[in-house]
Amino acid sequence: KQSSAQITTIYSPEDLINRRVIAVVNFPPKQIADFMSEVLVLGVDVPGKGVTLLGIAEDATPGCRVY
């Protein structure tokens, strides 16, 4: 799936390969300008740095629910 997440200030595309992130995947796709976003990647805005992605524990199972 593709996301329009605004994370390019801190992360390069190479930084994101195989990175485990927290995301909402059951939203309907949303058109953002000329891009179709299919997933909401979660992060926090760090003043002076940009958006930092939320991560998960090493022993968490991919695909598990977030509470």
N, C-alpha and C positions, 0 to 999 in steps of 0.2 A: 504494500500500500504506500501511497505518497502523502506527504504532509507539507503544508506551507509554513511550518514552524520558522520563526525568525531567530535562528540560532547561529547565523554565520559569523557573528562577531567573535565568538569564542572557539567555535568548532569548524574544522575543515571537513570536507566530505570524507577524507581518509580517517579522521578521528571517529567517525560514526559507524564505520564498517564493523560489524559484529558487536557493537555496543548494545547493552541491555538497557532499555529505557522504560519508563512508565508512560502508558498511552491509553487513551479511550478509543477502542476500535469498533464500537457498535453504533456510532453516530452515522447518519446518512451523509453521503458526500456533499461537499459545499464548494461552490464556485467562488474563488477569490481571484479577482482580476481575470487573467487568462489561464489560471491554474485550477485544477480540480483537486481539492484537499480531501483525503479519504480517512484520515486518522488525526486525532488530537494528541500531540506529544506534550507531556507536562513538564514544566520547568518553573523556576522562580527568577524574578528580575533582581539581579545583584547590582546595586548602584555603582556606576562607574565601570562596570564590566559588561553587562548585557544579561541575556537569559542563560541560566545554568540548568541543564537537564536534571530532572529527578532520576535517581538510580534505585536499584534494588539490591538486596543482600545476595551474596554469592550463592547461598544455599536455597534461594527462592526458586520455585518452579516457573519457567516461562509460561505465560498464559494464565497465571493464577489471578484471582480477583483482588482488587485493591479496595480496602475498607477505610 
